[in-house]
Amino acid sequence: MKSNINYWIEKRGYKKKWVAAQLGVSQNVFSRWVNDGGKPSLEKAFELADLLECNVDDLYVRTKKAPPK
């Protein structure tokens, strides 16, 4: 999965530093989420989606389809 967080931050006109502070995470951790170095917990993903006024599934783009069952 590829992060789409930066798109939503820019769309809303927020600063990454401000978003990280609102979520209660360090700028370092938040930077990893934005740059595909890590993923937020499910709880933080929902908080982030609420803050950015988008759906949780908007935060990431699937790069590889899951195999059919």
Secondary structure, 3 states (H helix, E strand, C coil): CEECHHHHHHHHCCCHHHHHHHHCCCHHHHHHHHCCCCCCCHHHHHHHHHHHCCCHHHCEECCCCCCCC
